[in-house]
């Protein structure tokens, strides 16, 4: 479902519906989808809201770091 919200956000943004795109990126971001967070960062930067963008950029980076950590733990567990 998160991917569908991201795709809808992209389509809406391309059609000029920035407010609507923000809603769908925000929903997917709230669900923890890092791609949505990055798209939201771009949208917020484009609309002059760098402070808000920074919050989502940090969340996206934390999510990627967490995922890499979990992958590393899984690799360690399977190599034993």
Secondary structure, 3 states (H helix, E strand, C coil): CHHHHHHHHHHHHHCCCHHHHHHHHHHHHHCCCHHHHHHHHHHHHHCCCHHHHHHHHHHHHHHHHHHHHHHHHHHHHHCC
